[in-house]
Amino acid sequence: MVVVFTKFPINPEFREEFEKRAVEKFGENGIDEMEGFMGMKILSGKSFPSMPQNDNVLIITYWKDMDSFLNYTKSDAFAKAHQNPPPKEMFKGSPTVEVYEVIKEI
């Protein structure tokens, strides 16, 4: 299984608006019909005392294998999902993508 983390650093004044957009629009362009897609979670960063403010929204997608994820990145569903990105002023920095392979699951 491959797990993809896409982290969006959000300016605090846009957090509520970005989260609403994420809940309403992310995952609504056919990702769930892609071969090998196993699920998606949208996480809202929470702050912990004595730690820096967590202004991130994290999208986690689960894929059967790397080929399934790569096929998604070349699909119409991926193109549609990225057609109307949020305004740049919503972000504190550039979104990042990290891909991991599950080597143990309990």
C-alpha positions, 0 to 999 in steps of 0.5 A: 500500500502507498500513502500520499500526504499532501500538506497545505500550510494555511494562513490563519485568517483563511483557515475556515474558508480553506477547510470548508473548500476542502470538505466540499470539493476535495475528492469530488472529481472522480478519485474514488473511481480510480483503480487502486484508490483505497480512501482519503482523509482530510485532517485539520491541524491542531495545536498542542501546548508548548508546540508551535501553532499548527496551521496545516491541513493534511490530505491523506490518500491511500493507494493499492500500489505506486502504479495506481497513484501514478495513474491517478496523477495522469488522469482526467480526475486529477486534472479536474481536481486541480483546475481551480486551485485556491487563491495563493493568499490562502497559503503560508507557503507551498503545499508539499507532497510526500509518498510512503510505502507501508512496510508494516500495519497493525 
